Amino acid sequence: MAIQNRLTRTLGIEHPVLLAPMDIVARGRLAAAVSHAGGLGLIGGGYGDGGWVEREWASAGNARVCCGFITWSLAKRPGVLASVVAHQPAAVMLSFGDPRPFAAAMREAGSRLICQVVAVAQAREAAAAGADVIVAQGTEAGGHGGPKPLSTLLPRVVDARPETPVVAARGIVDGASSTGHHRRGITNGRGWWNTRRSARQVSMAIAE
């Protein structure tokens, strides 16, 4: 049964679940599987390896996939964003940096802007850039975490931007840990870490 809320309506998905665009791990086939299941699959653009992103985009076939980048790294390779928006993705996620220099290009492509933040100040910055969705990542999450746990950060971001859909991110790996957050939405990477479509499993299989 589909769960509809502001997030699903904003992104045009059936379920309020986003694949976290973890660098290398969130490859095209995994993003496609999440999108086909009714969520939003994001390819892990990470630090801006344009060749890898294009190969994974091709491997996603005709699935409605999107992409995500580390914002401060994308600033060093802005051409990668131009290649991605040429695919006219439904959304692009920018994480942990000022998204304003990239917002115009995304608007012109008709893509929604998703901003991942670890502080209320970053949420306000995202709002100034016209973010359609804000992802609040607690310190429990893997990767580039901030100092605040999700239980503290999430309500503060919601209070600061009540008109914007806010998604929870903090190492959610199963139904129990997502309880309550589905009303807003969750983004998840580790939950798919060991699936056969993740690049991590492909790398392990090759190594073996």
C-alpha positions as CSV (number, residue, x, y, z in Angstrom):
1,M,0.0,0.0,0.0
2,A,1.4,3.4,-1.0
3,I,2.0,6.0,1.7
4,Q,1.2,9.5,0.3
5,N,2.4,12.7,1.9
6,R,4.0,16.0,0.9
7,L,7.2,14.3,0.0
8,T,5.7,11.8,-2.4
9,R,3.6,14.4,-4.1
10,T,6.6,16.7,-4.5
11,L,8.8,14.0,-6.0
12,G,6.1,12.1,-7.8
13,I,6.8,8.8,-6.0
14,E,4.6,6.1,-4.3
15,H,6.5,5.7,-1.1
16,P,8.4,8.2,1.0
17,V,11.7,6.4,0.7
18,L,14.8,7.7,-1.0
19,L,18.0,5.7,-1.8
20,A,20.9,7.7,-0.2
21,P,23.3,8.5,-3.1
22,M,26.3,6.9,-1.4
23,D,29.4,7.4,-3.5
24,I,30.1,4.2,-5.6
25,V,27.7,2.0,-3.6
26,A,24.5,3.5,-5.1
27,R,24.9,2.4,-8.6
28,G,22.5,2.5,-11.5
29,R,20.9,-0.9,-11.1
30,L,20.3,-0.3,-7.4
31,A,18.8,3.2,-8.1
32,A,16.6,1.7,-10.8
33,A,15.3,-1.1,-8.4
34,V,14.4,1.5,-5.8
35,S,12.5,3.6,-8.3
36,H,10.7,0.7,-9.8
37,A,9.6,-0.3,-6.3
38,G,8.0,3.2,-5.8
39,G,10.7,5.1,-4.1
40,L,13.3,7.5,-5.5
41,G,16.5,5.9,-6.6
42,L,19.5,8.3,-6.6
43,I,22.8,7.3,-8.2
44,G,25.8,8.1,-6.0
45,G,27.6,10.9,-7.8
46,G,29.7,11.5,-4.7
47,Y,32.8,13.5,-5.5
48,G,32.0,14.0,-9.1
49,D,33.4,11.1,-11.2
50,G,31.6,12.0,-14.4
51,G,32.5,8.9,-16.3
52,W,31.3,6.6,-13.5
53,V,28.0,8.5,-13.3
54,E,27.4,8.2,-17.0
55,R,28.0,4.5,-17.0
56,E,25.7,3.9,-14.1
57,W,23.0,6.1,-15.6
58,A,23.2,3.9,-18.7
59,S,22.9,0.8,-16.5
60,A,19.7,2.1,-15.0
61,G,18.0,1.7,-18.3
62,N,14.7,3.6,-18.6
63,A,14.1,3.8,-14.9
64,R,13.3,7.2,-13.4
65,V,16.5,7.7,-11.5
66,C,18.1,10.8,-10.1
67,C,21.6,11.6,-8.7
68,G,23.3,13.1,-5.7
69,F,26.6,14.9,-5.1
70,I,28.8,16.2,-2.3
71,T,28.3,19.9,-2.9
72,W,31.7,21.2,-1.9
73,S,33.3,18.6,-4.2
74,L,30.9,19.4,-7.1
75,A,32.1,23.0,-7.0
76,K,35.5,21.7,-8.2
77,R,33.9,19.8,-11.1
78,P,30.8,21.7,-12.1
79,G,30.7,20.1,-15.5
80,V,29.5,16.9,-14.0
81,L,26.3,18.6,-13.0
82,A,25.7,19.8,-16.5
83,S,26.0,16.2,-17.8
84,V,23.5,15.0,-15.2
85,V,20.8,17.7,-15.8
86,A,21.1,16.9,-19.5
87,H,19.2,13.7,-18.6
88,Q,16.5,15.9,-17.1
89,P,16.2,14.0,-13.8
90,A,13.2,14.5,-11.5
91,A,15.6,15.6,-8.8
92,V,19.2,16.1,-7.8
93,M,20.4,15.9,-4.2
94,L,23.2,18.2,-3.0
95,S,24.8,17.4,0.4
96,F,26.8,19.3,2.9
97,G,27.6,22.6,1.2
98,D,26.1,25.8,-0.3
99,P,23.7,24.7,-3.1
100,R,23.0,28.2,-4.4
101,P,25.6,28.2,-7.2
102,F,23.9,25.1,-8.7
103,A,20.2,25.8,-8.2
104,A,19.6,27.8,-11.4
105,A,20.9,25.0,-13.7
106,M,18.6,22.5,-11.9
107,R,15.6,24.8,-12.3
108,E,16.3,25.2,-16.0
109,A,16.3,21.4,-16.4
110,G,13.0,21.1,-14.4
111,S,14.7,19.1,-11.7
112,R,13.7,19.3,-8.0
113,L,16.4,20.4,-5.6
114,I,17.0,18.1,-2.6
115,C,19.4,19.4,0.0
116,Q,20.9,17.2,2.7
117,V,22.0,19.1,5.9
118,V,23.5,18.4,9.3
119,A,22.6,21.7,10.9
120,V,19.7,24.2,11.0
121,A,21.9,26.9,9.5
122,Q,22.4,24.6,6.5
123,A,18.7,24.1,6.2
124,R,18.2,27.9,6.0
125,E,20.9,28.0,3.3
126,A,19.0,25.3,1.4
127,A,15.8,27.2,1.7
128,A,17.5,30.3,0.3
129,A,18.5,28.2,-2.7
130,G,14.9,27.2,-3.2
131,A,15.2,23.6,-1.9
132,D,12.1,21.5,-2.6
133,V,13.0,18.9,-0.1
134,I,15.4,19.0,2.9
135,V,17.1,15.8,4.3
136,A,18.1,16.2,7.9
137,Q,21.0,13.8,8.7
138,G,21.7,13.0,12.3
139,T,25.1,12.1,13.7
140,E,24.1,8.4,13.9
141,A,24.2,8.2,10.1
142,G,27.3,7.0,8.2
143,G,29.4,9.2,6.2
144,H,29.6,13.0,6.6
145,G,27.7,13.4,9.9
146,G,27.2,16.5,12.0
147,P,27.2,16.9,15.8
148,K,23.5,16.6,16.4
149,P,21.5,13.4,16.7
150,L,18.5,13.0,14.5
151,S,16.1,13.3,17.5
152,T,17.5,16.8,18.1
153,L,18.1,17.9,14.5
154,L,14.9,16.8,12.8
155,P,12.4,18.8,14.9
156,R,14.6,21.9,14.7
157,V,14.8,21.7,10.9
158,V,11.0,21.1,10.7
159,D,10.4,24.1,12.9
160,A,12.7,26.2,10.8
161,R,11.2,25.2,7.5
162,P,7.6,24.0,8.2
163,E,6.6,24.6,4.6
164,T,9.2,22.3,3.1
165,P,9.1,18.4,3.2
166,V,11.8,17.2,5.6
167,V,13.3,13.7,5.3
168,A,15.0,11.8,8.1
169,A,18.5,10.2,7.6
170,R,20.3,8.5,10.4
171,G,21.4,4.9,9.6
172,I,17.8,3.6,9.2
173,V,18.2,-0.1,8.3
174,D,14.8,-1.8,9.0
175,G,11.1,-1.2,9.6
176,A,11.6,-0.7,13.3
177,S,14.2,2.1,13.0
178,S,11.9,3.8,10.4
179,T,8.9,3.8,12.6
180,G,7.4,7.3,12.9
181,H,9.7,8.8,10.2
182,H,7.6,7.3,7.3
183,R,5.1,10.1,8.0
184,R,7.7,12.5,6.6
185,G,10.0,10.3,4.6
186,I,13.4,8.5,5.0
187,T,16.5,8.2,3.0
188,N,18.5,5.0,3.4
189,G,21.8,3.7,2.2
190,R,23.0,1.1,4.6
191,G,19.7,-0.8,4.3
192,W,20.7,-1.6,0.7
193,W,24.4,-1.9,1.5
194,N,24.4,-5.7,1.2
195,T,22.0,-6.1,-1.7
196,R,23.2,-7.8,-4.9
197,R,22.6,-4.6,-6.8
198,S,24.9,-2.4,-4.7
199,A,28.4,-1.7,-6.0
200,R,29.8,-2.9,-2.7
201,Q,28.5,-6.4,-3.3
202,V,29.7,-6.4,-6.9
203,S,33.2,-5.4,-5.7
204,M,33.2,-8.2,-3.1
205,A,32.1,-10.8,-5.7
206,I,35.0,-9.7,-8.0
207,A,37.5,-9.9,-5.2
208,E,36.4,-13.4,-4.2
